[in-house]
Amino acid sequence: MLELTQSIHSILLCFNMLLNKPVALVFKRRILPMKKSLLIGLILLLACRQDQSSKSVEMMVEMDTTYTTIGSPVTYAVTVQSPKDKIIQFPEWVLEDPLEVRSFSIHDGEKGQVGKYELVFWDTGKVAIPGVTIHVLNADSTLAYEMRADSMIMEVVSVTEQDPSLRQSAGGLMPIKDPVPVWFPLPWQTIILSLILVALLVGMVLVWKKRMKAEVSYEDRPEFLEEPDAVALRKLDELDQSGILDKGDIKEFYAQLSLILREYTENSLYIRTLEMTTEEIREHHPVFPYSDSQLDAYLNILSGADMAKYAKHIAAMDQCANDLNSSKTLVQDTVQFWKMTVNS
C-alpha cells in the first residue's frame, strides 16, 4: 500500500508540473496532446496498481469482546486472504504473563484462512495484546515476507466486579454454595449378568436337591425265571380258555398262537424267530434240532396263522382246535432238544 501511495503521489506531481501555466505558454501546441497521454497513462497505471493490489495478502484481526474477567477465555481470530501462489503460515504465538494461549485452530473461512486463538487473562486492568505475526511463503515454501497485526487493548476485571453479589462483605467469607448432587451411573450390564448367574446357580442347586431326594424303585424280579416250555404251555392254556374261538375271531386266535410258538422257539433255542418270516424259517430249517415231522407241524401251524392274518383265510373251528393241540404237543416233545435233565 505504501508503494502504491508513493507512485500515485509522484504521478500527481509530474502532472501538476506539466499543467503549470508558464510551461503551457511555451509549449502551447504540445500541452493538449500531453494532457491526454498523461490521463491515459494515469488510468492504466492505477488499473495495474489495483490489479497488483488484488494479488496482495490482506490480514484482518477481530475479537469477540473487549471486556472480560480473569480466567474467562476470549477468542482472537485472524483472517488472512491471500492469492493462490502464496502460502500462509501461522507460527507459534508466545505470550508473556498475564496472557496465555489456551488453544489454537485453523480452518478455511469464506474470506480465507482463519486462525483462532483462545486467550486467557490472569490479571485485572487494561492489558495490551501484542499483534500476532504471520509468515507469507512463496510457492516453493521460501519466506516472502512477514505481516504483523496491530496491538489491541483488553479490559480485564475480577469476578466480583462483574457480579456485585459475589463481593465479600466487610472482609468476611463469601456465602457457601449448596452441595451439588452427584449421580453415579449404574452398571446395568454387570447387574443383569450377575442376576442371571445367581439364577443359574439357584436352579442348579434345586435340581441337585430334587435328584438327591428322588427314590429309586426297583421292580420285583422273581428269584427263578420260568422255563420257556412252562411259559408256552401256560399261554396256550390261557388262549384256550380265553373264548376267542367262541367269538369267532379266527385272526386274533392265530396271531396269538403264532406269537406263542415263536417266543418259545427263540427263548429255548436262541434263534430269532420273532424277527423271521415263515419262509425264512423254512429256508433255515437245518439250524433247528427238531425232527422232520416236528418241523413240518411247526411250519404248518405258522403257515396257517399267516393265511389267517394276512390272507383273511377263515379256518374251521376243528382246524383251530387241532392246531392248538398240535402246538401243545410240539412244545412238550421238543423240550429234550434244549433242556438239560439231572440224569444227563
RODO-2510 file (C-alpha; in nm, 4 decimals, decimal comma):
residues 344
     n   res          X          Y          Z
     1     m     0,0000     0,0000     0,0000
     2     l     0,2909     0,2340     0,0760
     3     e     0,4451     0,1777    -0,2695
     4     l     0,1093     0,2438    -0,4350
     5     t     0,0687     0,5738    -0,2459
     6     q     0,4192     0,6897    -0,3395
     7     s     0,3633     0,6054    -0,7062
     8     i     0,0360     0,7927    -0,7201
     9     h     0,1965     1,0904    -0,5427
    10     s     0,4827     1,1049    -0,7968
    11     i     0,2436     1,0850    -1,0896
    12     l     0,0341     1,3688    -0,9487
    13     l     0,3448     1,5902    -0,9021
    14     c     0,4508     1,5322    -1,2609
    15     f     0,1011     1,6024    -1,3802
    16     n     0,0906     1,9345    -1,1870
    17     m     0,4292     2,0387    -1,3257
    18     l     0,3194     1,9781    -1,6808
    19     l    -0,0012     2,1680    -1,6247
    20     n     0,1862     2,4752    -1,4929
    21     k     0,0823     2,7912    -1,6830
    22     p     0,4305     2,9186    -1,7900
    23     v     0,5152     2,5855    -1,9353
    24     a     0,1809     2,5733    -2,1066
    25     l     0,2550     2,9076    -2,2800
    26     v     0,5861     2,7922    -2,4143
    27     f     0,4618     2,4545    -2,5222
    28     k     0,1143     2,5573    -2,6085
    29     r     0,0915     2,3295    -2,9066
    30     r     0,2107     2,0244    -2,7142
    31     i     0,0195     2,0675    -2,3865
    32     l    -0,3126     1,9346    -2,5053
    33     p    -0,1759     1,6124    -2,6544
    34     m     0,0401     1,5598    -2,3472
    35     k    -0,2617     1,6018    -2,1172
    36     k    -0,4464     1,3254    -2,2973
    37     s    -0,1444     1,0957    -2,2862
    38     l    -0,0898     1,1572    -1,9158
    39     l    -0,4524     1,0899    -1,8332
    40     i    -0,4477     0,7623    -2,0258
    41     g    -0,1197     0,6608    -1,8622
    42     l    -0,2529     0,7514    -1,5168
    43     i    -0,5623     0,5381    -1,5712
    44     l    -0,3542     0,2421    -1,6924
    45     l    -0,1128     0,2795    -1,4019
    46     l    -0,3946     0,2905    -1,1489
    47     a    -0,5556    -0,0185    -1,3063
    48     c    -0,2271    -0,2070    -1,2930
    49     r    -0,1740    -0,0986    -0,9365
    50     q    -0,5273    -0,2061    -0,8467
    51     d    -0,4776    -0,5448    -1,0155
    52     q    -0,1459    -0,5790    -0,8355
    53     s    -0,3116    -0,4915    -0,5049
    54     s    -0,5765    -0,7602    -0,5631
    55     k    -0,2933    -1,0157    -0,5607
    56     s    -0,1564    -0,8909    -0,2276
    57     v    -0,2130    -1,0538     0,1150
    58     e    -0,4735    -0,8986     0,3444
    59     m    -0,4952    -0,9690     0,7178
    60     m    -0,7873    -0,8822     0,9436
    61     v    -0,7924    -0,9324     1,3227
    62     e    -1,1054    -0,9379     1,5357
    63     m    -1,2014    -1,0293     1,8926
    64     d    -1,5348    -1,1392     2,0302
    65     t    -1,5199    -0,8862     2,3157
    66     t    -1,3077    -0,6105     2,4674
    67     y    -1,4267    -0,6725     2,8235
    68     t    -1,3685    -0,9947     3,0152
    69     t    -1,2975    -1,1430     3,3577
    70     i    -0,9985    -1,3292     3,4937
    71     g    -0,9836    -1,6829     3,3650
    72     s    -1,2576    -1,6416     3,1037
    73     p    -1,1437    -1,7400     2,7526
    74     v    -1,1526    -1,4812     2,4739
    75     t    -1,1464    -1,5630     2,1021
    76     y    -0,8801    -1,3866     1,8960
    77     a    -0,9471    -1,4535     1,5252
    78     v    -0,7020    -1,3782     1,2433
    79     t    -0,8437    -1,3898     0,8881
    80     v    -0,5870    -1,3924     0,6067
    81     q    -0,6845    -1,3525     0,2411
    82     s    -0,4020    -1,4444     0,0027
    83     p    -0,3535    -1,5263    -0,3675
    84     k    -0,3153    -1,8848    -0,4807
    85     d     0,0616    -1,8553    -0,5286
    86     k     0,1178    -1,7681    -0,1608
    87     i     0,1230    -1,9947     0,1440
    88     i     0,0174    -1,8630     0,4838
    89     q     0,1958    -1,9945     0,7926
    90     f     0,0807    -1,9277     1,1480
    91     p     0,3880    -1,9584     1,3726
    92     e     0,3634    -2,0352     1,7425
    93     w     0,2417    -1,7291     1,9289
    94     v     0,4358    -1,6971     2,2522
    95     l     0,2829    -1,4551     2,5045
    96     e     0,4101    -1,3473     2,8425
    97     d     0,2193    -1,3125     3,1685
    98     p    -0,0588    -1,2282     3,2314
    99     l    -0,1579    -1,3659     2,8897
   100     e    -0,1875    -1,7324     2,7993
   101     v    -0,2773    -1,9062     2,4735
   102     r    -0,5181    -2,1795     2,5779
   103     s    -0,5776    -2,3328     2,2331
   104     f    -0,5270    -2,2705     1,8621
   105     s    -0,7064    -2,3950     1,5500
   106     i    -0,7044    -2,3245     1,1732
   107     h    -0,9890    -2,3598     0,9273
   108     d    -1,0936    -2,2215     0,5887
   109     g    -1,3484    -1,9416     0,6020
   110     e    -1,5422    -1,7505     0,3391
   111     k    -1,2749    -1,4790     0,3134
   112     g    -0,9695    -1,7009     0,3519
   113     q    -0,7796    -1,8919     0,6159
   114     v    -0,8896    -1,8253     0,9738
   115     g    -0,6651    -1,8874     1,2706
   116     k    -0,8464    -1,8864     1,6050
   117     y    -0,6588    -1,8304     1,9318
   118     e    -0,8226    -1,8767     2,2690
   119     l    -0,6659    -1,6298     2,5109
   120     v    -0,6946    -1,6225     2,8890
   121     f    -0,6013    -1,3277     3,1126
   122     w    -0,4717    -1,3725     3,4659
   123     d    -0,4572    -1,0101     3,5867
   124     t    -0,7002    -0,7210     3,6083
   125     g    -0,6733    -0,3863     3,4357
   126     k    -0,6163    -0,2866     3,0766
   127     v    -0,3936    -0,5454     2,9147
   128     a    -0,2246    -0,4839     2,5782
   129     i    -0,2393    -0,7782     2,3411
   130     p     0,0640    -0,7747     2,1092
   131     g    -0,0104    -0,8258     1,7429
   132     v     0,0312    -1,1713     1,6037
   133     t     0,2875    -1,2276     1,3281
   134     i     0,2199    -1,4463     1,0254
   135     h     0,4621    -1,5681     0,7587
   136     v     0,3816    -1,5356     0,3891
   137     l     0,5632    -1,8037     0,1887
   138     n     0,6174    -1,8415    -0,1823
   139     a     0,5023    -2,1449    -0,3775
   140     d     0,8400    -2,3112    -0,3103
   141     s     0,7939    -2,2581     0,0685
   142     t     1,0570    -1,9845     0,0886
   143     l     0,9780    -1,6859     0,3086
   144     a     0,8436    -1,3915     0,1074
   145     y     0,7717    -1,1523     0,3959
   146     e     0,6079    -1,1243     0,7376
   147     m     0,2929    -0,9435     0,8436
   148     r     0,2256    -0,8264     1,1958
   149     a    -0,1105    -0,7153     1,3315
   150     d    -0,1614    -0,4091     1,5475
   151     s    -0,1810    -0,4483     1,9229
   152     m    -0,5203    -0,4388     2,0921
   153     i    -0,6353    -0,3383     2,4408
   154     m    -0,8436    -0,5687     2,6585
   155     e    -1,0061    -0,4590     2,9819
   156     v    -0,9929    -0,7352     3,2428
   157     v    -1,1933    -0,7189     3,5654
   158     s    -1,2387    -0,9566     3,8560
   159     v    -1,5434    -1,1755     3,9031
   160     t    -1,6670    -0,9669     4,1931
   161     e    -1,6593    -0,6502     3,9838
   162     q    -1,8694    -0,8149     3,7161
   163     d    -2,1179    -0,9613     3,9665
   164     p    -2,1589    -0,7384     4,2756
   165     s    -2,3458    -1,0149     4,4577
   166     l    -2,0173    -1,2057     4,4888
   167     r    -1,8345    -0,9268     4,6719
   168     q    -1,7101    -1,0021     5,0200
   169     s    -1,8854    -0,8192     5,2958
   170     a    -1,6555    -0,6424     5,5404
   171     g    -1,3695    -0,8790     5,4680
   172     g    -1,5786    -1,1868     5,5617
   173     l    -1,6160    -1,5132     5,3819
   174     m    -1,8308    -1,5450     5,0756
   175     p    -2,1547    -1,7402     5,1176
   176     i    -2,1138    -2,1161     5,0877
   177     k    -2,2926    -2,2704     4,7954
   178     d    -2,5212    -2,5668     4,8393
   179     p    -2,3674    -2,9058     4,7651
   180     v    -2,4087    -3,0241     4,4110
   181     p    -2,5672    -3,3703     4,3841
   182     v    -2,3516    -3,6263     4,2102
   183     w    -2,5201    -3,9007     4,0152
   184     f    -2,3260    -4,2194     3,9654
   185     p    -2,4173    -4,4222     3,6544
   186     l    -2,5461    -4,7671     3,7382
   187     p    -2,3591    -5,0585     3,5740
   188     w    -2,6724    -5,2179     3,4302
   189     q    -2,4821    -5,4746     3,2255
   190     t    -2,2924    -5,6016     3,5291
   191     i    -2,6111    -5,6125     3,7378
   192     i    -2,8064    -5,8109     3,4749
   193     l    -2,5239    -6,0606     3,4229
   194     s    -2,4893    -6,1063     3,7993
   195     l    -2,8631    -6,1764     3,8362
   196     i    -2,8512    -6,4320     3,5537
   197     l    -2,5532    -6,6045     3,7182
   198     v    -2,7305    -6,6181     4,0552
   199     a    -3,0455    -6,7592     3,8911
   200     l    -2,8422    -7,0319     3,7213
   201     l    -2,6697    -7,1275     4,0462
   202     v    -3,0023    -7,1437     4,2329
   203     g    -3,1529    -7,3577     3,9573
   204     m    -2,8584    -7,5987     3,9669
   205     v    -2,8881    -7,6345     4,3454
   206     l    -3,2637    -7,7009     4,3266
   207     v    -3,2220    -7,9641     4,0545
   208     w    -2,9433    -8,1322     4,2507
   209     k    -3,1511    -8,1453     4,5699
   210     k    -3,4521    -8,2778     4,3788
   211     r    -3,2456    -8,5587     4,2323
   212     m    -3,0989    -8,6427     4,5714
   213     k    -3,4468    -8,6805     4,7214
   214     a    -3,5803    -8,8940     4,4364
   215     e    -3,6460    -9,2514     4,5401
   216     v    -3,5295    -9,5184     4,3031
   217     s    -3,7747    -9,8067     4,2866
   218     y    -3,6786   -10,1443     4,1512
   219     e    -3,9229   -10,3917     4,0055
   220     d    -3,9654   -10,7118     4,1932
   221     r    -3,7930   -10,9834     3,9998
   222     p    -3,8545   -11,3490     4,0713
   223     e    -3,5670   -11,5469     4,2026
   224     f    -3,6091   -11,8098     3,9297
   225     l    -3,7291   -11,7420     3,5763
   226     e    -3,9892   -11,9712     3,4265
   227     e    -3,8734   -12,2204     3,1702
   228     p    -3,9718   -12,1487     2,8074
   229     d    -4,1868   -12,4628     2,7880
   230     a    -4,3751   -12,3716     3,1053
   231     v    -4,4396   -12,0192     2,9766
   232     a    -4,5558   -12,1519     2,6380
   233     l    -4,7897   -12,4143     2,7875
   234     r    -4,9368   -12,1609     3,0297
   235     k    -5,0055   -11,9124     2,7497
   236     l    -5,1570   -12,1851     2,5322
   237     d    -5,3923   -12,2802     2,8135
   238     e    -5,4870   -11,9115     2,8610
   239     l    -5,5553   -11,8851     2,4864
   240     d    -5,7742   -12,1981     2,5007
   241     q    -5,9735   -12,0577     2,7918
   242     s    -5,9980   -11,7011     2,6578
   243     g    -6,3048   -11,7739     2,4481
   244     i    -6,1653   -11,6158     2,1328
   245     l    -6,2791   -11,9093     1,9246
   246     d    -6,6274   -11,8840     2,0681
   247     k    -6,6415   -11,5249     1,9483
   248     g    -6,5328   -11,6315     1,6008
   249     d    -6,2189   -11,4150     1,5992
   250     i    -6,0033   -11,6572     1,3997
   251     k    -5,7484   -11,3891     1,3038
   252     e    -5,6725   -11,2897     1,6636
   253     f    -5,6525   -11,6591     1,7646
   254     y    -5,3847   -11,7391     1,5072
   255     a    -5,1962   -11,4167     1,5796
   256     q    -5,1553   -11,5154     1,9460
   257     l    -5,0825   -11,8792     1,8599
   258     s    -4,8034   -11,7792     1,6171
   259     l    -4,6552   -11,5408     1,8734
   260     i    -4,6510   -11,8067     2,1488
   261     l    -4,4702   -12,0609     1,9284
   262     r    -4,2156   -11,8083     1,8012
   263     e    -4,1400   -11,6887     2,1587
   264     y    -4,0936   -12,0482     2,2721
   265     t    -3,8505   -12,1250     1,9895
   266     e    -3,6498   -11,8048     2,0429
   267     n    -3,6271   -11,8414     2,4236
   268     s    -3,5372   -12,2120     2,4074
   269     l    -3,3109   -12,2358     2,1011
   270     y    -3,1946   -11,8725     2,0912
   271     i    -3,2962   -11,8402     1,7266
   272     r    -3,4535   -11,5024     1,6437
   273     t    -3,7772   -11,6455     1,5136
   274     l    -3,9717   -11,3371     1,6254
   275     e    -3,7832   -11,1343     1,3628
   276     m    -3,8064   -11,4004     1,0903
   277     t    -4,0862   -11,4717     0,8477
   278     t    -4,2258   -11,8182     0,7932
   279     e    -4,0382   -11,8508     0,4639
   280     e    -3,7098   -11,7530     0,6303
   281     i    -3,7676   -12,0189     0,8969
   282     r    -3,8356   -12,2725     0,6208
   283     e    -3,5112   -12,1745     0,4421
   284     h    -3,3061   -12,2072     0,7621
   285     h    -3,4659   -12,5299     0,8847
   286     p    -3,1249   -12,7092     0,9130
   287     v    -3,0430   -12,4957     1,2188
   288     f    -3,3432   -12,6325     1,4068
   289     p    -3,2782   -12,9557     1,6008
   290     y    -3,6365   -13,0698     1,5555
   291     s    -3,7285   -13,3881     1,3703
   292     d    -3,8796   -13,3645     1,0260
   293     s    -4,2312   -13,4406     1,1499
   294     q    -4,1993   -13,1849     1,4298
   295     l    -4,0596   -12,9223     1,1893
   296     d    -4,3413   -12,9886     0,9406
   297     a    -4,6021   -12,9490     1,2126
   298     y    -4,4319   -12,6285     1,3299
   299     l    -4,4246   -12,4789     0,9782
   300     n    -4,7833   -12,5862     0,9033
   301     i    -4,9112   -12,4032     1,2111
   302     l    -4,7138   -12,0867     1,1211
   303     s    -4,8322   -12,1003     0,7579
   304     g    -5,1946   -12,1361     0,8672
   305     a    -5,1509   -11,8408     1,1016
   306     d    -5,0107   -11,6297     0,8151
   307     m    -5,3069   -11,7224     0,5968
   308     a    -5,5470   -11,6116     0,8680
   309     k    -5,3627   -11,2908     0,9496
   310     y    -5,2717   -11,1636     0,6033
   311     a    -5,4848   -11,3545     0,3501
   312     k    -5,8044   -11,3348     0,5590
   313     h    -5,8426   -11,7134     0,5449
   314     i    -6,1118   -11,8381     0,7791
   315     a    -6,0239   -12,1795     0,9136
   316     a    -6,2775   -12,4171     1,0616
   317     m    -6,3190   -12,4473     1,4364
   318     d    -6,1935   -12,8070     1,4264
   319     q    -5,8777   -12,6931     1,2482
   320     c    -5,8171   -12,4253     1,5117
   321     a    -5,8574   -12,6787     1,7918
   322     n    -5,6253   -12,9239     1,6194
   323     d    -5,3566   -12,6528     1,5700
   324     l    -5,3850   -12,5609     1,9388
   325     n    -5,3392   -12,9220     2,0479
   326     s    -5,0525   -12,9703     1,7975
   327     s    -4,8801   -12,6658     1,9475
   328     k    -4,9013   -12,8098     2,2977
   329     t    -4,7657   -13,1435     2,1740
   330     l    -4,4820   -12,9699     1,9870
   331     v    -4,3740   -12,7820     2,2989
   332     q    -4,3768   -13,0930     2,5112
   333     d    -4,1920   -13,3076     2,2553
   334     t    -3,9148   -13,0540     2,1802
   335     v    -3,8096   -12,9912     2,5377
   336     q    -3,5459   -13,2606     2,5017
   337     f    -3,3547   -13,0555     2,2458
   338     w    -3,2686   -12,7684     2,4786
   339     k    -3,3434   -12,8595     2,8422
   340     m    -3,0740   -13,0444     3,0346
   341     t    -3,2009   -13,3018     3,2795
   342     v    -3,0295   -13,4068     3,6005
   343     n    -2,9805   -13,7641     3,4789
   344     s    -2,7930   -13,6396     3,1727
***
